[in-house]
Amino acid sequence: MERPIYRSDSEIRDVVEMFESCSFALQEFTHARHLTVACWYLCALPPDQALGRMRVGLQRFITHHGRQGYHETITRFWMELLGEFLRNLPEEISMVEKTSRAVEAHSNKEILFRYYSREFVMSEAARKEWIEPDLSSWKLLETK
């Protein structure tokens, strides 16, 4: 996976702005860029607002590109996972360092399947609303 190297907050903000303005081509909005945007939101906003902004942004991005496929459970899963990771980092480290560490630690999208069986998470119900993991006892944080 492409692992971006950020040197400044403004480089991260540029990724967020390109996402929000739908300037990325569909294939350019990689997993690493998803994680980058999520980290920015999670560092700048309370968890519920960060999730809401990611949700709205993804729905807008998908629609802009003439696609369907927004997935509530997967979106919330990643926001919860990244939020927990970021909360466990020292507060004094920079946004650049937090984002770099998060992207590195979560570069493998298959992490999802440690918590969810494929059939369960790919169900229509999981696409439409949050569904707790079926494989792991890991308790995700309460986020509305």
N, C-alpha and C positions, 0 to 999 in steps of 0.2 A: 504494500500500500504506500502511496505517496505520503510522506511525512513532512509537512511544511516546517520550515525553519523561520520563525518570526523573530525579528530584531527589535520590534517596537509595538506598543499598543496600537499605534495608527495602522500598522499592517494588519492587525487583527480586526480593527474597526473597518478597514477597507473590505475585508471578506464579508463582514456582517452587512455592510451597506450594499455590496454587490448582490448578496442573497436577498435582502429586503427589496431591492429594486428589480429583482429577477434578471440581473445582468449576466449571470452565469448561464451557459448552455446547460442543458440537463446533465450531460455526461461530465461537465466540469464541476458540478456540485458533488464532490466526492465524499466518502465517509469522513475523511480528515476534516473537510470543510464543514460538514454537519457538526462534528464535534467542536470545532472552533467556534461556530456560532452559538452552540449550546453553552459552552464555557463562558463566552462573553455575557450572555443573558444571565446565567447563574451567578456570575460575579457581580453583575450590575443591579440585579433585581431580586426581590424575595422569590422563593421557589415557585409559588403559585403563579406569580406574574411572569416569571421566566418560562414556565411551561405554557402559559397562555400565549405568550409572544411567539414561541417556537411553533406551537400548533397553528396559529394564524399565518405565520410566515410560510410554513410548509404547505398549507392548503393553497395559499396564494401562488406560490412557486409552481406547484403541481398543475394548478389550473392554467397559469400563464403558459405553460408548455403543452397544453392540450392533453394532459394526462389525468388519469384517476389513480387512486392508490394510497391516499392518506391512511395511515394506520395508527390509531390512538394508542393501543397497547405498546407498540414498538417505540413510538415517540416518548411516551411517558416513562417507559423502562429506561431508555437512554438518559433522559433528564434526571431520573432518580439515581441511577448509577453514577453519573457524572457529578451530581450534586453531593452525594456521599463522599466521593473521591476528593472533590475540592474542599469540602469541610474538614477533611483530615490532613490537609496540607498546612504548613505554617502560614499564618496570616500575613507575615511580613514579606513573603516572596511576591514577586511581580506578576502581573497578569500574563506577561509573556512566558514566564517560567511555569505558572499554573497551567496555562493552555498547552504548552509543550509537553509537560508531564502527563496531562490527561490524554492527549492525542497518542502519545507513545504507549501508555498503559492500556488504552482501549482501541488499539489499531485493528484488532481482530473482531470483525462483526459477528463472528460465530459465538462470542460470549453470550449472546442472547439465548443460545440453545443449551447453556448450562442451567438455565432457569425455566425454560419453556420447551415442551416437545414441539416439533415442527407443525404437526397437525393442529395442535391446540392453539398456537399463536397465529397460525395462518387462517384460522376460522373467521367467518364473517362477523361473529360476535366480537372477537378480539380486535378486528379492524375498526369497529364502530365505537367501542367503549373499553375502558380499562378492565383488564382481567388479571387477577393475581397469578403469579407463576405456578405451574403445576408440577415442576420437578424439584425445586429447591425450597428449603425452609427459610431462606433469606427473607427477612421482613423488609419490604420496601417502605420507605417513609411515607407518612400520610401527606398527600398533596391532592388538593382538589382541582 
